[in-house]
């Protein structure tokens, strides 16, 4: 199974957020949640079609 660039970006954002547990970053959490929501809403597919 191949991952899209957005999926890879989401995984990396989640990993970065989890690494920052001892120094939590609201920005990292927001970024990961935003990527997830966009993927769930299908915005990624729309962006891919435009290219």
N, C-alpha and C positions, 0 to 999 in steps of 0.2 A: 504494500500500500504506500503510495507516494503522498507526501504532504504538500499543500500549497504554501506559498511564501507567507500568507497571512496566518496559517496554522502554525508554522514554525515560529513566527513572530509572537503568537499567543503563548506557545509553550515556553519560549525564552522569557517572556514577561512574567509568567507565573513562577518560573524558576528564580528569577531575580527577586521577585517579591518574597518568596519563601526563604531565600538566603538572607534577607534583611530582617528576619524575625526579631533579633535582639535590638535592632534599630529600625523599627517599622517606618515605612514610607507610604504615606497616603497617596502620593502621586503614582507610585508603582502599582498600588492596588487599583486605583482609578483607571489607569491605563490598561491593565489586564482585563478589568470588568468591561471597559469600553470596547476592546477588541472582541471579547466574547459576545457581547450584546449585538455588535455589528454582524458577526458571523451568524448568530441565531436569527437575526432579522433578514438575512440574505443579502446584505449590502455588499459582501465580498463578491458574490456572483455578478451583481450589477456592475461593479468596477471592472471585473475581468471581461465582461461583454463589451465594455466601452473601449478596451484596448485593441 
